[in-house]
């Protein structure tokens, strides 16, 4: 079944083992991908010669760079990684683990592994559910390669351990505030503590940014300014940015300003750093200061311009200007073009200011959710053009910026970019926003193989619907949660959720919801080859059809009934049902449905002994699968086409199609490759 959200369940995957459809592919990956994920190191890196020598002198495959917050662990890791990257011809992987992010939970290893596997060229349909299975696949791949892995901001050893490559040909650099003793003891990691900058190192850092001439003219003031930063590169970067922004001010003037700020704060517990940050913050324009405060509560790991504008309720052009001001002030980093992020300490400081300033954090959070909801629905329209109208939200607030999505590829790119923030948005949303976000995002999750996130998002949607007492949305969300559990190879839970959905639809008199739930239950039985039970549910769904049933649901029902019937026995009725479904899909212009129905018509014809007709329909289904870029179903159609040629004694044609099917299954890591391989002629 390719279209769970609109109800298309007429999937022809009876022989598909553990993996079944549900994905839109653009092209096969002929060559292994070489990821290049390292962020660029700072241009102002200075000092740390001793630490760099220690890293260079270590032959340990795992190295832990640890030290206090703001001491420059990340920049040291990126500097070293950039120097040695060429030693690792199979690429570099990078992940911010958000171990001490004040805005949210640390990133789960499962989520990081999904991203790593994708970066290494693993097809979404090959990514298995479960942390252990992902770790095993990741290590199997990397064991044959030489890869540099940078894991930034780790919380503890348990978060990192599943992300360590197998073998000794790769290098893993880890940064953390903790020493990660467990990794040192069990995995033989080499720890390297990063201390505060020396006085000379701090002056060198300031000189690199401010300029040698300016520092030489006021050496004493430069030393005092550096001493106020307590050896923290984070504080130094903020002070240096302030000096650059005020080229006509003497360094002595800047020292005086900073001392005044420290006195105003009355030596807070982390007074030096707080004074530096407050001094820089108070120099911001009011609108920029407000944006800084509100972004401190933004739950994602980073933020794009449009999301920042939406959160603050201001124009995109104005937001660009403010983000640039924050970047120049050293309070925000543009780590990739158009993507901005905080250091953890700066995020905490900004969030603290937002509450102290009585900013309407709740309103900003709602605008954040509204931005992602509105843009997600726009993207959904391109991913699922035959989706349901229930997704239409109220008109967005005039102060919420909307990112304009103009096609399938751009929609997929946006969902990929904003994946972590979307997960956070679902976590903070409430009411109808939760299930609308879940519905709109689920298409992307399905096509990219994010099984665990599908379960998470629909569980949140069910909980929100139950809390608000919305029975219809509870039923819809439970139906989608059932689909998600089926993809996790959990048929018992899937049947349980789908049955609850069915009962609620019956209770509220939603016949179409009941139809789709019965078809979904039949789908679970089909996957596990319980064809009589699958057929029984399809027949029950068919009996519910009436004049009010939508054409898509009617087509889904006819196609499922025809397919399940054909699986059970040769049947003219099965053929007729699939033909009727095909006509409806053509009326709707739904290509995926047409490809499904064509294969169903072909299979029913083949079982009736009308093999030439079967070949014609299989060939047309194959053409549509190729047009859609759906590799799995292309292989499935080719396999059936080979079966039909074999029935006519056309062995060479059969072997040709089976070889192609086997090659695609193999490229997807699909278990059906072994079955098709057994059909081939000896030596073929």
C-alpha positions in Angstrom: 0.0 0.0 0.0 1.5 3.3 -1.1 -0.9 5.9 0.2 -2.0 5.2 3.7 -3.1 8.7 4.5 -5.7 8.9 1.9 -6.6 5.3 2.3 -5.0 3.6 -0.7 -4.5 0.0 0.5 -4.6 -1.9 -2.7 -0.9 -2.8 -2.4 0.4 -5.7 -4.4 2.9 -6.9 -1.9 1.8 -10.3 -1.0 5.3 -11.7 -1.6 7.2 -8.8 -0.2 8.6 -10.3 2.9 9.3 -7.7 5.6 9.3 -4.5 3.5 6.3 -3.2 1.6 6.0 -0.2 -0.6 5.2 3.1 1.0 7.9 5.1 -0.6 8.6 7.4 -3.5 12.1 7.2 -5.0 13.6 9.4 -7.5 16.6 7.4 -8.6 18.8 4.4 -7.7 22.1 5.1 -6.0 24.7 3.4 -8.2 27.7 4.4 -6.2 28.2 4.5 -2.4 27.8 8.0 -1.1 30.7 9.9 0.4 29.2 12.1 3.1 30.9 15.5 3.7 29.0 16.7 6.8 31.7 18.6 8.7 30.7 22.2 9.5 33.3 24.7 8.6 35.8 25.5 11.4 36.0 29.0 12.7 38.3 31.3 10.8 39.6 32.8 14.1 40.9 29.6 15.7 44.1 30.3 17.6 46.3 28.5 20.1 45.6 25.0 21.3 48.9 23.8 19.9 49.4 21.4 22.8 46.0 19.9 22.4 46.4 19.6 18.6 49.7 17.8 19.2 48.0 15.4 21.6 45.3 14.6 19.1 47.9 14.1 16.4 50.0 11.8 18.6 47.1 9.5 19.6 46.4 6.3 17.7 43.1 5.6 19.6 40.1 5.2 17.2 37.9 7.1 19.7 39.0 10.4 21.3 37.0 12.3 23.9 37.6 16.1 24.0 36.1 17.2 27.4 36.0 20.4 29.4 33.8 23.1 30.9 31.1 24.9 28.9 32.3 27.6 26.5 35.9 26.5 26.6 36.1 25.8 22.9 35.7 22.0 22.6 33.7 22.1 19.4 36.0 24.4 17.6 39.0 22.4 18.6 37.3 19.2 17.3 36.3 20.9 14.0 39.8 22.4 13.6 41.4 19.0 14.1 38.8 17.2 11.9 39.4 19.7 9.1 43.1 19.0 9.2 42.8 15.2 9.0 39.7 14.9 6.9 41.6 13.8 3.8 42.9 10.8 5.6 39.4 9.4 5.5 38.5 8.8 1.9 35.0 7.5 2.6 33.8 10.7 4.1 32.9 12.5 7.3 29.8 12.2 9.5 28.8 14.9 12.0 26.0 15.1 14.6 25.2 17.6 17.3 23.9 15.4 20.1 22.5 18.3 22.1 23.6 16.7 25.3 23.2 19.9 27.4 20.7 21.8 25.3 18.5 23.8 27.7 15.6 23.8 25.2 15.0 20.1 24.8 16.1 16.5 25.3 19.4 15.1 24.0 19.1 13.6 20.5 18.4 9.9 20.6 21.1 7.6 19.1 18.4 6.0 17.0 17.7 9.4 15.3 21.4 10.0 14.7 21.9 6.6 13.2 19.0 7.1 10.7 20.7 10.2 9.5 24.1 8.5 9.3 22.7 5.6 7.3 21.0 8.0 4.9 24.2 9.9 4.5 26.1 6.6 3.8 23.7 5.9 0.9 21.4 3.4 2.6 18.0 3.4 1.0 15.2 4.4 3.4 13.5 1.0 2.9 16.7 -0.7 4.1 16.8 1.2 7.4 15.6 -1.3 10.0 13.4 -0.5 13.0 15.1 -0.6 16.4 18.4 0.8 17.8 20.3 -2.5 17.9 19.4 -3.3 14.2 20.4 0.2 13.1 23.7 0.0 15.0 24.5 -3.3 13.5 23.9 -2.1 9.9 25.8 1.1 10.5 28.8 -0.8 11.9 28.7 -3.3 9.1 28.9 -0.5 6.5 31.6 1.6 8.3 33.7 -1.5 9.1 34.5 -1.6 5.4 35.3 2.1 5.1 37.5 4.7 6.6 35.3 7.4 8.0 35.8 10.4 10.3 32.9 10.7 12.8 32.4 13.9 14.9 29.9 13.6 17.7 29.5 17.0 19.3 28.1 17.8 22.7 27.5 14.3 24.0 25.6 13.8 27.2 27.0 10.5 28.4 28.6 7.3 27.2 25.2 5.6 26.6 24.2 8.2 24.1 27.5 7.8 22.2 28.1 4.1 22.4 25.7 3.0 19.6 27.3 5.6 17.3 30.8 4.2 17.4 31.9 2.6 14.2 33.2 -0.9 14.1 36.8 -1.7 13.2 39.9 0.5 13.6 40.0 2.2 10.2 37.7 5.0 11.3 38.2 7.8 13.8 35.6 9.2 16.2 36.0 12.6 17.8 33.6 13.2 20.7 33.1 16.5 22.6 31.4 16.6 26.0 31.4 18.5 29.3 31.8 15.1 30.9 34.9 12.9 30.7 32.8 9.9 29.5 34.8 7.5 31.7 32.7 4.6 30.6 34.1 5.0 27.0 37.6 5.3 28.3 37.3 2.1 30.3 35.3 -0.1 28.0 36.0 1.2 24.5 39.6 2.4 25.1 38.8 6.0 24.2 41.6 8.5 24.8 40.4 11.5 26.9 41.8 15.0 26.3 40.8 17.8 28.7 40.6 21.3 27.2 41.3 24.0 29.8 40.9 27.7 29.8 43.0 29.8 27.5 46.2 31.1 28.9 46.6 34.9 29.2 48.8 34.9 26.1 46.4 32.7 24.2 43.5 35.0 25.1 45.4 38.0 23.8 46.3 36.1 20.6 42.6 35.3 20.1 41.6 38.9 20.6 44.4 40.1 18.2 43.2 37.7 15.5 39.8 39.3 15.5 40.3 42.9 16.4 43.6 43.4 14.6 47.3 43.6 15.7 47.6 47.3 15.3 44.7 48.1 17.7 45.9 45.6 20.3 49.5 46.8 20.1 48.3 50.4 20.7 46.6 49.4 24.0 48.4 46.3 25.2 47.4 46.8 28.9 43.7 47.4 28.1 43.8 44.3 25.8 45.1 42.2 28.6 42.5 43.5 31.0 39.7 42.9 28.5 40.9 39.4 28.1 41.1 38.8 31.8 37.5 39.8 32.2 36.7 36.8 29.9 38.3 34.3 32.3 39.9 32.4 29.6 36.6 31.3 27.9 36.7 31.5 24.1 33.0 32.0 24.1 33.2 35.2 26.2 36.2 36.3 24.2 34.4 35.9 20.9 31.5 38.1 22.2 33.9 40.8 23.5 35.9 40.8 20.2 32.7 41.1 18.2 31.7 44.1 20.3 35.1 45.7 19.7 34.8 45.1 15.9 31.3 46.6 15.9 32.7 49.8 17.7 35.9 50.5 15.7 36.1 54.1 17.0 36.0 53.1 20.7 39.3 52.5 22.4 39.8 49.2 24.2 40.0 51.2 27.4 36.5 52.5 26.8 35.3 48.9 26.3 36.9 47.8 29.5 35.1 50.6 31.4 31.8 49.6 29.8 32.3 46.0 30.8 33.3 46.9 34.3 30.2 49.0 34.7 28.0 46.1 33.5 29.7 43.8 36.0 29.0 46.2 38.8 25.3 46.5 37.7 25.0 42.7 37.8 26.6 42.7 41.3 28.9 39.7 40.6 26.5 36.9 39.8 27.8 33.4 40.5 29.2 33.2 36.9 29.7 36.9 36.9 32.5 37.3 34.3 30.6 35.5 31.6 27.2 36.9 32.5 28.7 40.4 32.5 30.2 39.9 29.0 26.9 38.5 27.6 24.8 41.2 29.3 27.1 43.9 28.0 26.8 42.7 24.4 23.0 42.1 24.7 22.2 45.5 26.1 23.9 47.0 23.0 21.4 45.4 20.7 18.5 47.3 19.1 15.2 46.6 20.9 13.8 44.4 18.1 16.9 42.4 17.8 17.1 41.9 21.5 13.5 40.6 21.5 14.3 38.2 18.7 17.4 37.0 20.7 15.2 36.4 23.7 12.5 34.5 21.8 14.9 32.3 19.9 16.3 31.2 23.3 13.0 29.2 23.6 13.0 27.9 20.1 13.1 24.1 20.6 15.0 23.0 17.5 18.8 22.6 17.3 19.0 25.5 14.9 16.7 27.8 13.1 16.1 29.1 9.6 15.2 32.6 8.6 11.6 31.9 8.0 11.1 29.9 11.2 12.7 32.7 13.1 10.4 35.3 11.5 7.4 33.1 12.2 8.4 32.7 15.8 8.9 36.4 16.4 5.9 37.5 14.2 8.0 39.8 12.0 8.8 40.1 8.3 11.4 37.9 6.8 13.5 40.8 5.5 13.6 42.4 8.9 14.5 39.0 10.5 17.5 38.6 8.1 18.8 42.0 9.3 18.4 41.1 12.9 20.0 37.6 12.6 23.0 39.3 10.9 23.2 41.7 13.8 23.2 38.9 16.3 25.8 37.0 14.3 28.1 40.0 14.2 27.7 40.4 18.0 28.8 36.9 18.5 25.5 35.9 20.1 24.4 33.6 17.3 26.3 31.6 14.8 25.4 31.1 11.1 26.8 27.7 10.9 25.4 27.0 7.5 24.0 29.4 5.0 20.7 30.6 6.3 20.8 28.3 9.4 21.6 29.8 12.8 22.3 28.2 16.2 23.2 29.1 19.7 25.9 27.9 22.0 24.1 26.1 24.9 25.1 28.9 27.3 23.9 31.6 25.1 20.6 29.7 24.5 20.1 29.4 28.3 20.9 33.1 28.8 18.5 34.2 26.0 15.7 32.0 27.4 16.3 33.3 30.9 16.0 36.9 29.6 12.7 36.1 27.8 11.1 35.1 31.1 12.6 38.0 33.0 11.4 40.4 30.3 7.9 39.0 30.5 7.9 38.3 26.8 4.9 36.4 25.6 6.7 33.1 25.3 3.5 31.2 24.9 2.4 33.3 22.0 5.8 32.9 20.3 5.6 29.2 20.8 2.2 29.1 19.2 3.5 31.1 16.2 6.4 28.6 16.0 3.8 25.8 15.8 1.7 27.7 13.3 4.7 28.2 11.0 5.5 24.6 10.9 1.9 23.5 10.6 1.2 25.9 7.7 4.4 25.0 5.9 4.0 21.3 6.5 0.6 21.3 5.0 1.9 23.2 2.0 4.6 20.5 1.6 2.1 17.7 2.1 0.1 18.9 -0.9 3.1 18.2 -3.1 4.0 14.9 -1.5 0.4 13.6 -1.4 -1.6 15.6 -4.0 -4.7 13.4 -3.5 -4.7 13.8 0.3 -7.7 14.8 2.3 -9.2 18.2 2.8 -9.4 17.8 6.6 -5.8 19.1 6.7 -6.7 22.6 5.7 -5.9 24.7 8.8 -7.4 28.1 9.6 -5.8 30.9 7.7 -2.4 31.6 9.3 -2.1 34.6 11.5 -0.9 37.7 9.5 2.2 37.9 11.7 3.4 34.3 10.8 5.8 34.1 7.9 5.2 31.2 5.6 8.0 29.5 3.6 6.9 29.1 0.0 7.2 25.5 -1.2 6.8 25.1 -5.0 7.4 21.4 -5.8 8.0 17.8 -4.6 11.7 18.1 -4.4 11.6 21.3 -2.4 9.0 19.9 -0.1 11.2 16.8 0.6 14.2 19.1 1.1 12.3 21.3 3.6 11.0 18.3 5.6 14.5 16.9 5.7 16.1 20.2 6.9 13.4 20.8 9.5 13.1 17.2 10.8 14.4 17.8 14.3 12.4 21.1 14.7 9.2 19.3 13.5 9.6 16.7 16.1 9.9 19.4 18.7 6.9 21.2 17.2 4.8 18.1 17.7 6.0 17.9 21.2 5.0 21.5 22.2 1.8 21.7 20.1 -1.6 21.1 21.5 -5.2 20.4 20.3 -5.9 20.1 16.6 -2.4 21.4 15.8 -0.9 18.1 17.0 -2.9 15.8 14.7 -2.7 18.1 11.7 1.1 18.3 12.1 1.2 14.5 12.5 -0.9 14.0 9.4 1.1 16.4 7.3 4.5 15.2 8.4 3.7 11.5 8.3 3.9 11.3 4.5 7.6 12.4 4.6 8.3 10.0 7.5 6.8 7.1 5.6 8.7 7.8 2.5 12.0 8.3 4.3 11.6 5.2 6.5 11.4 7.0 9.9 9.4 4.3 11.5 10.0 5.3 15.1 9.1 8.9 14.5 5.9 7.7 12.8 4.9 5.9 16.0 5.9 8.9 18.1 4.0 11.5 16.1 0.8 9.4 15.9 1.0 8.6 19.6 1.1 12.3 20.3 -1.9 12.9 18.0 -3.9 10.2 19.7 -3.1 11.7 23.1 -4.1 15.1 22.0 -7.4 13.9 20.5 -8.2 11.9 23.7 -7.4 15.0 25.9 -9.7 17.2 23.8 -12.4 14.6 23.5 -12.3 14.7 19.7 -13.5 11.1 18.8 -13.1 11.5 15.1 -9.5 12.7 15.3 -8.8 10.0 17.8 -10.0 7.4 15.4 -8.1 8.8 12.4 -4.9 9.1 14.5 -5.3 5.5 15.8 -5.7 4.3 12.2 -2.4 5.9 11.3 -0.8 4.7 14.4 -1.9 1.2 13.4 -0.2 1.6 10.1 3.0 2.8 11.9 3.0 -0.2 14.1 2.6 -2.5 11.1 5.7 -1.0 9.6 7.5 -1.7 12.9 6.6 -5.4 12.3 4.3 -5.3 15.3 1.1 -6.8 14.0 -0.5 -7.3 17.3 -0.3 -3.7 18.3 -1.3 -2.6 14.8 -4.4 -4.7 14.9 -5.2 -3.4 18.3 -5.0 0.3 17.3 -6.9 -0.3 14.0 -9.6 -2.2 15.8 -10.0 0.7 18.3 -10.2 3.1 15.3 -12.8 0.9 13.7 -14.9 0.8 16.8 -14.8 4.6 17.2 -15.7 5.2 13.5 -18.7 2.9 14.0 -19.7 4.7 17.2 -19.7 8.1 15.5 -21.2 6.9 12.3 -18.2 7.6 10.0 -18.7 5.0 7.3 -15.7 6.0 5.2 -13.4 5.9 8.3 -14.8 2.4 9.0 -14.1 1.4 5.4 -10.5 2.5 5.6 -10.0 0.9 9.0 -11.3 -2.5 7.7 -9.0 -2.3 4.7 -6.1 -1.5 6.9 -6.8 -4.5 9.1 -7.0 -6.6 6.0 -3.7 -5.2 4.9 -2.0 -6.5 8.1 -3.5 -9.9 7.6 -2.3 -9.9 3.9 1.3 -9.1 4.9 1.2 -12.2 7.1 -0.4 -14.3 4.4 -3.7 -14.7 6.2 -5.6 -14.2 2.9 -9.0 -15.5 4.0 -9.1 -12.9 6.9 -7.8 -10.2 4.6 -10.6 -11.0 2.1 -13.2 -11.0 4.8 -12.3 -7.4 5.9 -12.3 -6.3 2.3 -15.7 -7.7 1.8 -17.0 -6.0 4.9 -15.6 -2.7 3.6 -17.2 -3.3 0.2 -20.6 -3.8 1.9 -20.3 -0.3 3.5 -19.9 1.5 0.2 -22.8 3.9 -0.6 -23.4 7.0 -2.7 -21.7 9.2 -0.1 -18.4 7.2 -0.3 -15.6 9.2 -1.8 -14.1 8.1 -5.1 -10.7 7.4 -3.6 -12.0 5.2 -0.8 -14.3 3.4 -3.3 -11.3 2.8 -5.6 -9.2 1.6 -2.7 -11.9 -0.8 -1.6 -12.5 -2.3 -5.1 -8.8 -2.7 -5.7 -8.3 -4.4 -2.3 -11.2 -6.7 -2.8 -10.0 -7.7 -6.3 -6.5 -8.2 -5.1 -7.3 -10.2 -2.0 -9.8 -12.3 -4.0 -7.2 -13.0 -6.7 -4.7 -14.1 -4.0 -7.2 -16.7 -2.9 -8.3 -18.2 -6.2 -8.8 -17.4 -10.0 -11.8 -15.1 -10.2 -13.5 -13.1 -12.9 -15.0 -11.0 -10.1 -11.5 -10.1 -8.9 -10.5 -9.0 -12.4 -13.7 -6.9 -12.6 -13.1 -5.2 -9.3 -9.5 -4.2 -10.2 -10.7 -2.9 -13.6 -13.3 -0.8 -11.8 -10.7 0.6 -9.4 -8.4 1.4 -12.3 -11.1 3.4 -14.0 -11.7 5.4 -10.8 -8.0 6.0 -10.3 -7.7 7.3 -13.9 -10.6 9.6 -13.3 -8.8 10.9 -10.2 -5.5 11.2 -12.0 -3.9 9.2 -9.3 -0.8 7.6 -10.8 0.2 5.4 -7.8 -3.3 4.0 -7.6 -3.3 3.3 -11.3 0.0 1.4 -11.0 -1.5 -0.6 -8.1 -4.7 -1.4 -10.0 -2.9 -2.3 -13.2 -0.8 -4.9 -11.4 -4.0 -6.2 -9.8 -5.7 -6.5 -13.2 -2.7 -8.2 -14.6 -2.5 -10.6 -11.6 -6.2 -11.5 -11.9 -5.8 -12.0 -15.6 -2.7 -14.2 -15.1 -4.6 -16.4 -12.7 -7.4 -16.8 -15.2 -4.9 -18.0 -17.8 -5.1 -14.7 -19.9 -1.3 -14.4 -19.9 -0.9 -12.0 -22.8 -3.4 -9.6 -21.2 -1.5 -9.9 -17.9 1.8 -9.0 -19.7 0.2 -5.9 -21.1 -1.1 -4.7 -17.7 2.2 -5.6 -15.9 4.1 -3.6 -18.5 1.9 -0.6 -18.1 2.2 -0.8 -14.3 6.0 -1.1 -14.7 6.0 2.1 -16.9 4.1 4.0 -14.2 6.4 2.8 -11.5 9.4 4.0 -13.5 7.7 7.3 -14.1 7.0 7.6 -10.3 10.6 6.6 -9.5 9.3 3.8 -7.2 12.1 1.3 -7.2 10.5 -1.3 -5.0 7.3 -1.5 -7.0 9.3 -1.5 -10.3 11.0 -4.6 -9.0 7.7 -6.1 -8.0 6.1 -5.5 -11.4 9.2 -6.9 -13.2 9.0 -10.0 -11.1 5.4 -10.6 -12.1 6.2 -9.8 -15.7 8.9 -12.5 -15.6 6.4 -14.9 -14.1 4.0 -14.3 -17.0 6.7 -14.7 -19.7 7.7 -17.9 -18.0 4.1 -19.2 -18.2 4.3 -18.7 -22.0 7.7 -20.5 -22.2 9.5 -17.3 -23.0 12.4 -18.2 -20.7 14.9 -15.5 -22.0 12.3 -12.8 -21.5 11.5 -14.1 -18.0 15.2 -14.2 -17.0 15.7 -10.7 -18.2 12.9 -9.3 -16.0 13.9 -11.5 -13.0 17.5 -10.3 -13.3 16.3 -6.7 -13.3 14.0 -7.3 -10.3 16.7 -9.2 -8.4 19.2 -6.3 -9.0 16.7 -3.8 -7.6 15.8 -5.9 -4.6 19.5 -6.3 -3.9 20.2 -2.6 -4.1 17.4 -2.1 -1.6 18.7 -4.8 0.7 15.4 -6.5 0.3 15.0 -10.2 1.2 12.9 -11.0 -1.9 16.1 -10.9 -3.9 16.9 -14.5 -2.8 13.5 -15.7 -3.9 13.7 -14.2 -7.3 17.3 -15.4 -7.7 16.0 -19.0 -7.4 13.7 -18.5 -10.4 16.6 -17.7 -12.7 17.9 -20.2 -15.2 21.3 -21.8 -14.3 24.1 -19.5 -15.4 21.7 -16.6 -16.1 
